[in-house]
Amino acid sequence: MFTWLSGSDDKPPAFLKFRSSKTFIIVVVASAVFTDIFAYGIVVPVFPFALTERAAIAEEDVQLWVSIFLAVYGAALLVASPICGWLADRMHSRQLSFLLGLIALGGSTALLCAGSSIAMFTAGRVLQGVSAAVVWVTGLALLVDTVGPDEIGVAMGYVGLSMSLAILLSPLLGGIVFEEAGYYSVYAMAFGLIVLDLVLRFAMIERKVAKNWLPELEIVGSSGKSEFDQAEPGKDPESGRASPLDVLENNEKLSPTKTLETNVDKRPAVSRQPSNAAEAAVPDHAPSLVKRVVGRLPPVVFLFGSRRILAALWACMIQATLLTSFDSTLPLFVRDTFGWDSIGAGLIFLPVILPSFSGPVIGTLSDKYGPRWLATAGFVLSCPVLILLRLVHENNLNQKVMLCAFLAILGVGLTLALTPVMAEISYAVADKAKRRPPGFFGKNGAYAQAYGLFNMAWAAGSMIGPLLGGLVNRSEGWGTATLILGCVSIFTALPTAIWTGGSFIKLRKARQERSQAGVDSAVNAETCEPRA
């Protein structure tokens, strides 16, 4: 029925060019991210009621169970992310895993809606974490497959925009609808959005599948070039070695005697062929056991060897920590300081979210000029603003305006850091792939596994942020909490400046060597020039 998922049908699907276009695929992925976060955030104002009225939890234990369910979600996201990345890089179709993630989201929403016990709510949160892992890992890898590493910054800008919109709208709409229309109406919104997302995900056609009917369609590979440009002549594009057919054709061109001599001379050397490109990249003098072990290692192991990727993951974790720390502190702060109700506590996030609308512009700048200084500027800008938040402590108009202004500047800093750091994962993997033989990271590259690591870093930050902000704010106060967050931000700017976009020290040294080589060449040319 759905043969277009694999391209096995001879008849092209309707509206093929539109359904496989870059714009439509970006819209589908951004919509999936919006749906996932919206379904997560829309139940936030409903959960306290559900725990007391449906699960018979005592009022004094509600805060404890809300924190537990938050940790359950983060743990599920943390565990499922690398598994989803590993599977997505080995499945023929990323769209299939994308659809499975939506099924998990529908199941989790149904469990939370019908939940009447701790067990059902826990199962719903676990499924929600698994769904988020699939959406982020597969969706971001699908984006890289579609636009390539050279244009990923713009695409990530739209993803960041959809994420910010969902973060802003979901608790507000959840609270208003729950207040006006009741419990089940909140989940009706979520189910309606899931159905719309299902239609979009089914309508999308991966570009590598569409190429079966559109031969002229350009497919971007892991290095930012087309797949045809990546493969070396006479070599298998997946393994990087000569294919058996090429070997046979070359042998047939030799004389029978020469062929026999060649086969006899090379017999010991070909007694065991490398099982994949990773094993083939190991030096010949290495023991065979080492080669076999290396050949079986997942690509994610080699990604951990990159300081550039580790720096990006650290920046992602701190970004999530800064964002989520305000979830547990800012609503309580404005309630205690200004006496605002739940609607005001939700609207105070507006100054933080609005700058994210510039995400596509930031992504374009990241693609053009590189992510290093944009991301560094974001963390540097966030530091003084976070520390200055301690100045807000009185209930008057000036203090309220000051708080909104500080939060708006903080939103600019977080947006400057978020989009380039998300794109940096793609830049780093593409750079890693260029230094390895073709096929080293498998047929689909290592993007899904790399974004699995990104998801793990984000999940870790999402668990640390509320705990760090909430506990410090409770024990030491608002000023100390924001001071610690500011110090964390400026500390993160250091590795971001050094390793984002490649080692700054190595790049500077390489430029100096090239400059010196140019000077030496000019001097030699002048010396060798005959005098008149």
N, C-alpha and C positions, 0 to 999 in steps of 0.2 A: 504493500500500500504506500509506504513512505520510502520508495526506492531512491528518491532524490537525496536522502540522507547520505548515501554512499555513491550516488552517480551511476547506479547499475542499470537504469532505464535508458532505452534508446531515445525516447521522446523527451525533449527538454521541458522542464516545468514552466508554468505560466509566469510571466513577469520575471524571468530569470535574471536579467541584467540588474533590475532594481533590487531584487531580493538578495543578490550577492554583492551589491555595491558597498563601498567603504562606508558611506554615510549611513546606510540602513543598518549595517552591522554595528556601528558605533552607537546608534540609537537603541538597538536591541540590548547591547551590553549595559549601556547607561540605564535603560529601563529596568533591567534585571537587578542592578545594584540598588536602584530606587525602591523597587518592590521588596527586596530583602530587608533593607534597613527600615522601611516603612512598617512592614509586618512585625519587626522587632520592637520599634518604638511606639507603635500605636497601642500596645497593651500596657505600657508603663503606668498610665493613670488608672487602669482597670485592675491591675494586679492586686493592690491592697484590698479592694472590695472582694475580688475572687477568693483570696486567701481566707478572709474572715467569714464571708457568707456561704461559700461553696465548699471550702476545705476545712472549715471549723477551726481555724488557727486563732489563738488568742491575740487580742489587739497588741499586747506588749511584745509579742514574738514576730510581728509582721516584718519589722525592719530586718531582723535576723534572716528570715526566710527569703526576703527580697535579695539580700546580699548573697545567700547561698545559691539562688537560682541564677544570679549574675555570674557567679563563679562557675556554675555548671555549664552555662552557655560558653564562657571563655575556655573552659577545659575541653569541651567538645570541639570547639573551633581550633584549639591548639593541637589536638590529637589528629583531627580529620584532615587538616591542611596538607601535611606532607604526604599522606596517603592519597588524597585526591590529586595532588600534583604528580605523583609517581604514576598513577593510573591514567591520568589525562594525557601524559606524554607517550603512553603506550597504546592508547585507543586510536583506532583509525579515524574516528570522528569526535571532535571536541563538542559538537552540537549534541551528541547523544548524552554525554555526561552533564551537559548544560540542562537538558530536559529532565534528567534524573534528579538534579538538584532542586528543580521546581516541584517535583513530586514530593520530595522531602519537606519542602517549605509548606506545601498544602497539607501534608500529614501533621506537621508540627502545629500549624494554625488550628486544625480541627481538634487536636488533642487539648490545646490551650482553651479553645472555645467550650468544649464539652467537659473540661476537667472538673472533677469534684473531689480529688484527692491529691496528696503530695506526689504520689507515684506518677499520676497522669501529667501533672505540671512538670515534673522532672523529665519525663520522656519527651514532652513537647519542647522543652528547652534544649535537650540533647539533639533532637532532630533539627531544631532551628540553627544550632551551631554547625551541624553537618551541612545543612543547606547553604549557610553563609560561606563555608569553606569551598564548596563547589562553585558558587557564583563568583567569588573573588578570584580563585585560582584559575578556573577554566575561562572565565570571562576575560580576565586581563591577558591570559595567554592567547586567547582568540583575537584580542585586539592587536597584539604584536604580530600574529600570523597575517592579519588583514592589512595593516598600515605599514608594518616594518619598524625597526628600531629608530630609523631616521625621522619618523613622523609621530612617534608614540607620545611625545609631550602634549601635542594638541588633543589627542584622543583621551589621554589621562585627565586633561583639564575638564573635559565634558563629564567624565566619570566622577571627578571630584565635585563638580557642580551638582550632579544628581544626588550624590551622597549628602551634600550639605542641605539640599532642599528636603530630603527625606528626614534628616535629623531635625530640621526646623519644623516641618509640617506635622510629622507623625504624632508627637505628644500633644500638640495643640488640638488637632482634629480629634484625636482619641478622647481627650478630656471634654471637648465641647459636645461631641456626639454622644458620649456616655452620659453626660449631664442632661441632654435634651431628649435623646431617643432610647437610651437604655443599653444594657450589656451586649446583647446579640447584634445590635446595629453597628457596634464598633468592629466586630469580626466580619460583618457583611461587607464593610469597606475593604477589608483585607482580602476576602475571597474574590471580590470583584476585580481588584487589582491583579490578583494571581491569574484569573482567567484571561485578562488582557495580556499579561506577560506571556502566558502559554501560547496565545495566538501569535505573538511576535516571535517567540522562539521557534515555533513550528514553521513560520513563514521564512525565516532566515535560511540562507543556503551558504555554506562555507565556500570561499573562493577556490579552494583546491578541488572541491567537488564540482563547482560550476565550470571549471576548466575542461571537464569532460565534454561539455557542449559548446564552450566558448574557448577555442584553442588560443585566441589572441589575448586572453586575459592574463595579466601579469601576476605571478605569484611571488610574494616577497619571502625570502628565506631568513634564516637566523642571523645572517650578517648584514641584512639590509639590502641584499642583492637578490635578483631573481634566482630560482633554483637552478636554472640552466647555467647561470654565471658562476655558481658555486662549485659545481662538479668539474673536476679536471678531466681533460680529454682522455678517454680510454680507461676511466676509473669509475667504479660504482659510486653513485652519489651518496649512498648511505654508509658504505664501509670505507671509501677512499682508496680501495685497491682495484686492480684490474679485474674486470669481470671474467668469468670462465670462457665466455664466447670470444672475448678479445684475445685471451691467451691462446685459444684454439686457432683463431685466424692468424695470429702471429707465427705460431708453430708451423702452420701449413705453408707459409711463405718461405720457410727454410728448406734446405735440401734434406732428403731422408737421413743422410749421414750426419749432417750438422744437427738435425733434430734429435737423433739418437744420442749424439755426444752431449748435447745440451741437457737432455733429460737425465743422463747418467751423472753428469757433473753436479747437477742441482738437486739430485735425489735426496741427500740428507737435509738440505736447506728447506725443502717443502714437505718434510715428513709430517709436520704439524703446522697448519695454517692458523693465524690469529682468528679468534672467534668474532671479534668486532674491532672497530677503529680504536677504541680505548686500549685494547690489548696490543694492537699494532703500533701504538705510539710509544710503548715501553721499549727502551734500548734493547738491541739484540743480545747484548752480553748479560742481561738480567736473567736470573733463574726462571725456569718455565713455571714454577709454582707461583712466583711473583706475578708473572704475566697473566696467569689464569685468575688469580685473585683480583688484580686490577681490572681485568675484563668484565668481572661480575659486579664491580662496584657501581652503584647508581650515580648518575651525573651530579646529584646534589652533594656528594662527598667532595667532588672537585670544585664545586662552587664555594664550599667552606674554606678552601685554600686561598680565596681572593680577599685581600684586605679591602678592596673597593666594595665588594658585595657586603662584607661584614659591616663596613661603615654605613652603607645604605640601610641595612637591617637595623642597626643601632638607632639611626635617625628616625626610621619608621616607628620603632618602639617608643622613643621619646615623644614623637609627634602624637601618637595615640595616648600616651600618658598625660601630656599637657591638655589635650582635648577632653578626655574623660574625667580628669581630675575636677573639672568645673561642674560635671554632672552631679557630684555629691556635695559640692560646697556652695556654688553660686545661688541656687534656689533658696537654700537655708539662710545664706548671708543677706539677700535682699528681703527675705521675710522678717528676719530678726532686726535688721537695720532700718528698713523703710516701711515695714508692715505690709508688704505686698502680698496679694493672694496668689493662687496657683497660675492664673492667667498671666499676671505680671511676671511671675517667676519663669514662665515659658517665653514671654516676649523679650526678656533681658538677654536671651541668646541671639536675638536678631542682629545686634551690632557685630557679633563674632562671625555670624554666618554670611552676612551680605557681601563681604569682600571676596568670598569664594566664587562669586559670579565672574570674577576676572580670571578664573582658572584656565579657560582656553587661551587667553592672551599670555598668561604666564607659561603655559605649555609651549606656545609658539616661540617665545623667547628662549625657553630651555632647549628646544630643538635647534635653534639658530646659533645661540651663543654658548650652549652647554649649561649643565645644571649646577656647577660648583658654586658660583658666587650668588646665584639666586637663592639656593637653599641655605647657604651660610648667612646671607643677609636676613633671611627669615628668622633664623634662630637668634642672631645678634639683636635684631629689632625686638623680638619677643622678651628678651631678658630685662631691659629697664622698665618696660611696660608692666610686666608681672610684678616686679619689685615695687613700682609706684602705686599699685593697687592698694597697698597698705594705707595710703593717704585717705581712702574713702572709709569714713567711720561715723558720719553724722547724718541725720535725717533732714536734709534740706535740698533745695533745687540745685544749687551749685555742685553738691556732692553727687547727685544723681546724674547730672550732665557730665561730670568728670568721669564717673564710672562708665557711662556709655562711650565716651571718647576713648578711654583706655582700652575698652573691649574691642572697639572698632580697629584701633591700631594693632592690637593683638591679633585680630582676625586677618589683617593684612600680612603680618609676620607669619602666621600659620599657613596661609595660602601660598606665600612665597616659598615655603619649605615643602609643603605637601606634594604639589604637582611635580616639581623637579625630582623629588626623592622617589616617587612612584615610577617615574620614567627612568630614573637611574638604574633600576633593576634591569630593565630591557637593554639600556646602553651597556651595562657591565657584562651581561650574558652575551650580547652580540660581540663585544670585544674579546671575551673569553673564547667564543666559537671561532673567531678569525685566527687565533693562535693554535688551534687544534686541527687535526686532520678532518676532512669532510666526513660527517657521520659519527663523529666522536660522541656527541650528545644524543645520538639516536635519530630516527627519522623525523620526529617532530621537534627536535632541539630540546632545550632544558627550561623553556619559559614557564611551563606549568609548575615544575618543581621549584623554580626560583620564586614564583609568586606564592607557592606554598610556604616557602620560608618567610616571605613578606607577610603573609597572613598570620603565621606563627608569631612574628615580631609584633604585629598589630594586636593580636589577641593578648600577648603578654603585657603590652602597654595598657590595654583596656582593663586588665585585671589589676595592674599596679596603680593606675591613675586614681580610681575611686578610693582605693585603700589608703594611698599616700595622702591625697588631698583631704579625705574625710577624717582619718585618724589624727593627722597633724592639726587640722583645723579644730577638732574637738578638744585636743589636749593642750595645744600651744596657741591657738587663735589664728584668725584670718591673715594677719600680717606675716607670721612665721611661715604659714603654708605657701603664700605667694612668693616669699623670699626664697624658699627651697626650690620652687618651680623655676624661678628666674635663674638661679645658679645652675640647675640642671640644663636649662636651655643654652646658656653661654658655654657650658662645658661641652655640649654636643656640637657647637659650632666649630670646635677645633678639629676633630676627626672629619667632619663634613668638608672643611676647607682643604684638608690635606689629601684626602683620598677620593672624594666625589669627582667623577670624570677622569679618574686615573690619578696615580700618585703625583702630587704637585712637585715634589722634589725631583722625581725622575723626569717628568716632563720639562722642568726648568733646566735640568742638566742636559737633556737631549737637545733643547734649543740652543744652549750655549755651545755644545759640540758642533751642531750644524753651522752656527754662526762662525765659529773658529775655522771650520773646514772651508767655509766660503772665503774667509780672509786669506787663508793659506793658498787657496786656488788662485785668488787674484794676485797675490805676491809672486807665485810661481809663474803665472802668465806674464807678469810684467818683467820678471827676470829673464825669461826665455825670449822676450821680444827683441828682434835684432835692432841694433842701434843704427841710426842713419849715418 
